[in-house]
């Protein structure tokens, strides 16, 4: 497909698509160095915005892509997958949205298709890993001799981001655990909920990546070049390791939540015990005051000058006896 490129010496915006829905288009030599000369390019990376109708039209009209690949790009679903079709490796990979995205912190999707000479990428939201690789290409700090190397770098960036996220969550759980041990846990419930929610997102991404590369290895191992098989094996191993680390943090977070709930239950039981003791102590006094408050004849001590003090003393003795009985009963349970 022929696409009119920007004049030499200018760049497409990595954040605003052009009239073709392209974020950028990069050409690479056989040594992996970026070049502006399309004729000298060994392979090319095109990146589209999937929410742009012009980009969807360009992808749908690109006859170089097999029909299943075009359908996968334009599909409305967001199911992650990796498949092979006519020497085109294509799929949908999860990635963290960029910090400046309107929905930062959640998972986005990076759709791609590659062969020996072309990598087509597409996304709806800005993605952190893709932007990191783009910046590395812009400043010349990374070289990519093939599309497979670039995809491995994108997934590697995503995994590196997960490592940092897991480390930060581990530190957060350390702080929560310290405060729970010191009985300074009263404001930790929401922090623990937030940490568990974040862990669920990361764990889901690691499980997805692990399953995707396992599927690629089992279904297409004999059809793929050794370089891609080796790439899939490396990424699968890293994803499995992080998946295990995420499971360990999730188990730790659940234990901390159980301990926090046990402390909340203990506190609630103590408050209920205090209320029960107060109710038991005040109940006899309430009954006595109710009896002497009736406006009927024949009430004792009505005409006795010391009647109030006698009734008060009797009420206090009964209350003290009730209190001692309830305390003894509570200790025996």
VEXDREN-2710 file (C-alpha; in Angstrom, 1 decimal):
% VEXDREN-2710
k/r/px/py/pz
1/UNK/0.0/0.0/0.0
2/UNK/1.3/3.4/-1.0
3/UNK/1.2/6.1/1.8
4/UNK/2.2/9.6/1.2
5/UNK/5.0/10.3/3.7
6/UNK/5.9/13.6/5.4
7/UNK/8.7/15.5/3.6
8/UNK/12.2/14.5/4.5
9/UNK/13.4/16.1/7.8
10/UNK/9.9/16.1/9.3
11/UNK/8.1/13.6/11.6
12/UNK/4.5/12.6/12.0
13/UNK/3.1/13.3/15.5
14/UNK/3.3/10.3/17.8
15/UNK/0.1/11.6/19.6
16/UNK/-2.0/13.0/16.8
17/UNK/-2.8/10.9/13.7
18/UNK/-2.3/12.3/10.2
19/UNK/-4.8/12.1/7.3
20/UNK/-4.1/8.4/7.0
21/UNK/-4.7/7.7/10.7
22/UNK/-1.0/7.1/11.1
23/UNK/0.8/8.1/14.3
24/UNK/4.2/7.5/12.8
25/UNK/6.0/5.4/10.1
26/UNK/9.7/4.3/10.7
27/UNK/12.0/2.7/8.2
28/UNK/15.0/0.5/9.3
29/UNK/18.1/-0.7/7.6
30/UNK/19.3/-4.3/7.8
31/UNK/21.6/-3.2/10.7
32/UNK/18.6/-2.0/12.6
33/UNK/19.3/1.7/12.2
34/UNK/16.4/4.1/11.4
35/UNK/16.5/5.7/8.0
36/UNK/14.4/8.3/6.2
37/UNK/15.1/6.7/2.8
38/UNK/12.2/4.3/2.2
39/UNK/14.1/2.8/-0.8
40/UNK/17.0/1.8/1.5
41/UNK/14.7/0.3/4.2
42/UNK/15.0/-3.4/5.1
43/UNK/11.8/-3.3/7.0
44/UNK/9.1/-0.7/8.1
45/UNK/7.0/0.0/11.2
46/UNK/3.6/1.7/10.8
47/UNK/1.5/2.7/13.8
48/UNK/-2.2/3.5/13.5
49/UNK/-4.9/4.9/15.8
50/UNK/-7.7/2.3/15.7
51/UNK/-10.4/4.7/16.8
52/UNK/-9.7/6.8/13.7
53/UNK/-12.0/5.9/10.8
54/UNK/-9.3/6.8/8.2
55/UNK/-6.9/4.4/9.8
56/UNK/-9.5/1.7/9.8
57/UNK/-10.1/2.3/6.1
58/UNK/-6.4/2.2/5.3
59/UNK/-6.0/-1.1/7.2
60/UNK/-9.1/-2.6/5.6
61/UNK/-7.8/-1.7/2.1
62/UNK/-4.3/-3.0/2.7
63/UNK/-4.2/-6.1/0.4
64/UNK/-0.7/-6.9/1.7
65/UNK/-2.3/-8.1/4.9
66/UNK/-4.2/-11.4/4.8
67/UNK/-8.0/-11.1/5.3
68/UNK/-7.9/-12.8/8.8
69/UNK/-5.3/-10.2/9.9
70/UNK/-7.3/-7.3/8.6
71/UNK/-10.4/-8.7/10.4
72/UNK/-8.4/-9.1/13.6
73/UNK/-7.3/-5.4/13.4
74/UNK/-10.8/-4.1/12.8
75/UNK/-12.6/-6.4/15.2
76/UNK/-14.6/-4.6/18.0
77/UNK/-13.6/-7.3/20.6
78/UNK/-10.6/-6.9/22.8
79/UNK/-9.7/-10.6/23.3
80/UNK/-5.9/-11.1/23.5
81/UNK/-4.4/-13.6/21.1
82/UNK/-1.4/-14.5/18.9
83/UNK/-1.9/-16.4/15.6
84/UNK/-0.1/-17.1/12.4
85/UNK/-1.5/-16.6/8.9
86/UNK/0.4/-16.8/5.6
87/UNK/3.8/-16.0/7.3
88/UNK/2.2/-13.1/9.1
89/UNK/2.4/-13.3/12.9
90/UNK/-0.4/-11.2/14.3
91/UNK/-2.1/-10.7/17.6
92/UNK/-3.5/-8.5/20.4
93/UNK/-1.3/-7.9/23.5
94/UNK/-2.2/-6.2/26.8
95/UNK/-0.2/-3.2/27.9
96/UNK/-0.5/-0.4/30.5
97/UNK/-2.0/2.8/29.3
98/UNK/0.3/5.8/29.2
99/UNK/0.5/8.2/32.2
100/UNK/-1.1/11.0/30.3
101/UNK/-4.0/8.8/29.0
102/UNK/-7.5/9.8/30.2
103/UNK/-7.7/6.3/31.6
104/UNK/-4.2/6.0/32.9
105/UNK/-3.3/3.0/35.1
106/UNK/-5.6/0.5/33.3
107/UNK/-4.9/-2.0/30.6
108/UNK/-4.9/-1.1/27.0
109/UNK/-4.4/-3.3/23.8
110/UNK/-1.7/-3.3/21.2
111/UNK/-2.6/-5.0/18.0
112/UNK/0.1/-5.9/15.6
113/UNK/1.0/-7.9/12.5
114/UNK/4.5/-8.7/11.2
115/UNK/6.4/-10.5/8.6
116/UNK/10.0/-10.2/7.5
117/UNK/9.7/-6.7/6.1
118/UNK/6.7/-5.1/7.8
119/UNK/5.3/-4.4/11.2
120/UNK/1.9/-2.9/11.4
121/UNK/0.8/-1.7/14.9
122/UNK/-2.5/-0.2/16.1
123/UNK/-3.9/1.0/19.4
124/UNK/-6.8/3.1/20.7
125/UNK/-5.2/4.6/23.7
126/UNK/-1.6/5.8/24.3
127/UNK/0.4/2.9/25.6
128/UNK/3.4/3.2/27.8
129/UNK/5.6/0.4/26.3
130/UNK/5.0/1.5/22.7
131/UNK/5.9/5.1/23.5
132/UNK/9.1/4.0/25.3
133/UNK/10.2/2.1/22.3
134/UNK/9.3/5.0/20.0
135/UNK/11.4/7.4/22.1
136/UNK/14.3/4.9/22.0
137/UNK/14.1/4.9/18.2
138/UNK/13.9/8.6/18.0
139/UNK/17.0/9.2/20.1
140/UNK/18.9/6.4/18.4
141/UNK/19.5/4.4/21.6
142/UNK/18.0/1.2/20.3
143/UNK/18.5/-0.7/17.0
144/UNK/16.0/-3.3/15.7
145/UNK/17.1/-5.5/12.9
146/UNK/13.7/-7.1/12.5
147/UNK/10.0/-6.6/13.4
148/UNK/10.3/-9.6/15.8
149/UNK/13.0/-7.8/17.8
150/UNK/10.8/-4.7/18.1
151/UNK/7.8/-6.7/19.3
152/UNK/10.0/-8.5/21.9
153/UNK/11.2/-5.1/23.0
154/UNK/7.6/-3.8/23.4
155/UNK/6.6/-6.8/25.4
156/UNK/9.9/-6.6/27.4
157/UNK/9.1/-3.0/28.2
158/UNK/5.6/-4.0/29.4
159/UNK/7.2/-6.8/31.6
160/UNK/9.7/-4.3/33.0
161/UNK/6.8/-2.0/33.9
162/UNK/5.1/-4.9/35.7
163/UNK/8.3/-5.6/37.6
164/UNK/8.3/-2.0/38.8
165/UNK/4.6/-2.1/39.7
166/UNK/5.1/-5.3/41.6
167/UNK/8.1/-3.9/43.5
168/UNK/6.0/-0.8/44.5
169/UNK/3.1/-2.9/45.6
170/UNK/5.4/-5.1/47.6
171/UNK/6.7/-2.0/49.4
172/UNK/3.1/-0.8/50.0
173/UNK/2.2/-4.2/51.5
174/UNK/5.3/-4.0/53.7
175/UNK/4.1/-0.6/55.1
176/UNK/0.6/-1.9/55.6
177/UNK/1.9/-5.0/57.4
178/UNK/4.1/-2.9/59.7
179/UNK/1.1/-0.7/60.7
180/UNK/-1.1/-3.7/61.3
181/UNK/1.6/-5.2/63.6
182/UNK/1.8/-1.9/65.5
183/UNK/-2.0/-1.8/65.9
184/UNK/-2.0/1.4/63.8
185/UNK/-4.3/-0.3/61.2
186/UNK/-7.4/1.9/61.5
187/UNK/-6.8/3.7/58.2
188/UNK/-5.3/0.8/56.2
189/UNK/-8.5/-0.9/54.9
190/UNK/-8.8/1.3/51.8
191/UNK/-5.0/1.1/51.1
192/UNK/-5.2/-2.7/51.2
193/UNK/-8.2/-2.7/48.9
194/UNK/-6.4/-0.4/46.4
195/UNK/-3.3/-2.7/46.5
196/UNK/-5.4/-5.8/45.9
197/UNK/-7.2/-4.2/43.0
198/UNK/-3.9/-3.2/41.4
199/UNK/-2.5/-6.7/41.9
200/UNK/-5.6/-8.2/40.2
201/UNK/-4.9/-6.0/37.1
202/UNK/-1.2/-7.0/36.9
203/UNK/-1.9/-10.7/37.6
204/UNK/-4.5/-10.8/34.8
205/UNK/-1.9/-9.3/32.4
206/UNK/0.8/-11.8/33.4
207/UNK/-1.6/-14.7/33.1
208/UNK/-2.7/-13.5/29.7
209/UNK/0.8/-13.1/28.3
210/UNK/1.8/-16.5/29.7
211/UNK/-1.1/-18.2/28.0
212/UNK/-0.5/-16.4/24.7
213/UNK/3.1/-17.4/24.3
214/UNK/2.3/-21.0/25.5
215/UNK/-0.4/-21.1/22.8
216/UNK/2.1/-19.8/20.2
217/UNK/4.7/-22.4/21.2
218/UNK/2.2/-25.3/21.2
219/UNK/0.3/-24.4/18.0
220/UNK/2.8/-22.9/15.6
221/UNK/6.2/-24.1/16.8
222/UNK/7.0/-26.0/13.6
223/UNK/5.8/-23.1/11.4
224/UNK/7.7/-20.3/12.9
225/UNK/11.4/-19.3/12.4
226/UNK/13.7/-20.2/15.2
227/UNK/14.2/-16.5/16.0
228/UNK/10.5/-16.1/16.8
229/UNK/10.4/-19.4/18.7
230/UNK/13.3/-18.3/20.8
231/UNK/11.7/-14.9/21.4
232/UNK/8.4/-16.6/22.5
233/UNK/10.3/-18.9/24.8
234/UNK/12.2/-16.0/26.5
235/UNK/9.0/-13.9/26.9
236/UNK/7.0/-16.8/28.1
237/UNK/9.6/-17.6/30.8
238/UNK/9.7/-13.9/32.0
239/UNK/5.9/-13.8/32.1
240/UNK/5.7/-17.0/34.0
241/UNK/8.1/-15.7/36.6
242/UNK/6.2/-12.5/37.1
243/UNK/3.0/-14.4/37.2
244/UNK/4.4/-16.4/40.1
245/UNK/5.6/-13.3/41.8
246/UNK/2.1/-11.7/41.4
247/UNK/0.5/-14.8/42.9
248/UNK/2.8/-14.6/45.9
249/UNK/1.9/-10.9/46.5
250/UNK/-1.8/-11.7/46.1
251/UNK/-1.6/-14.4/48.7
252/UNK/0.2/-12.0/51.0
253/UNK/-2.4/-9.4/50.4
254/UNK/-5.2/-11.9/51.2
255/UNK/-3.4/-12.8/54.5
256/UNK/-3.1/-9.2/55.5
257/UNK/-6.8/-8.6/54.7
258/UNK/-7.7/-11.7/56.8
259/UNK/-5.6/-10.3/59.7
260/UNK/-7.2/-6.9/59.3
261/UNK/-10.7/-8.4/59.3
262/UNK/-9.8/-10.4/62.5
263/UNK/-8.7/-7.2/64.2
264/UNK/-11.9/-5.4/63.1
265/UNK/-13.9/-8.4/64.5
266/UNK/-12.0/-8.3/67.8
267/UNK/-12.7/-4.6/68.1
268/UNK/-16.4/-5.0/67.3
269/UNK/-16.6/-7.8/69.9
270/UNK/-15.0/-5.6/72.5
271/UNK/-17.5/-2.8/71.8
272/UNK/-20.4/-5.2/71.9
273/UNK/-19.1/-6.6/75.3
274/UNK/-18.9/-3.1/76.7
275/UNK/-22.4/-2.3/75.5
276/UNK/-23.7/-5.6/76.9
277/UNK/-22.1/-4.9/80.4
278/UNK/-23.6/-1.3/80.4
279/UNK/-27.0/-2.7/79.5
280/UNK/-26.9/-5.4/82.2
281/UNK/-25.8/-2.9/84.8
282/UNK/-28.4/-0.2/84.0
283/UNK/-31.3/-2.7/83.5
284/UNK/-32.0/-3.2/87.3
285/UNK/-31.8/0.5/87.9
286/UNK/-34.2/1.2/85.0
287/UNK/-36.7/-1.3/86.4
288/UNK/-36.5/0.2/89.9
289/UNK/-36.9/3.7/88.7
290/UNK/-39.8/2.6/86.5
291/UNK/-41.6/1.0/89.4
292/UNK/-41.1/4.0/91.7
293/UNK/-42.2/6.3/88.9
294/UNK/-45.7/4.9/88.7
295/UNK/-48.4/7.2/89.9
296/UNK/-50.3/4.7/92.0
297/UNK/-50.9/4.5/95.8
298/UNK/-49.1/2.2/98.1
299/UNK/-45.6/2.9/96.9
300/UNK/-43.1/2.2/99.7
301/UNK/-40.8/4.9/101.2
302/UNK/-42.9/7.7/99.7
303/UNK/-43.3/9.4/103.1
304/UNK/-39.9/8.5/104.4
305/UNK/-37.3/11.4/104.4
306/UNK/-34.5/8.9/103.5
307/UNK/-36.5/7.0/100.9
308/UNK/-34.5/8.4/97.9
309/UNK/-31.2/7.5/99.4
310/UNK/-32.4/4.0/100.4
311/UNK/-33.7/3.3/96.9
312/UNK/-30.5/4.7/95.4
313/UNK/-28.3/2.6/97.6
314/UNK/-30.3/-0.5/96.8
315/UNK/-30.0/0.3/93.0
316/UNK/-26.2/0.7/93.3
317/UNK/-25.8/-2.6/95.2
318/UNK/-27.9/-4.4/92.6
319/UNK/-25.9/-2.8/89.8
320/UNK/-22.6/-3.7/91.3
321/UNK/-23.7/-7.2/91.9
322/UNK/-24.9/-7.4/88.3
323/UNK/-21.6/-6.0/87.0
324/UNK/-19.5/-8.5/89.0
325/UNK/-21.7/-11.4/87.7
326/UNK/-21.4/-10.3/84.1
327/UNK/-17.6/-9.9/84.4
328/UNK/-17.3/-13.3/85.9
329/UNK/-19.6/-14.8/83.2
330/UNK/-17.5/-13.1/80.5
331/UNK/-14.2/-14.5/81.8
332/UNK/-15.6/-18.0/81.9
333/UNK/-16.7/-18.0/78.2
END
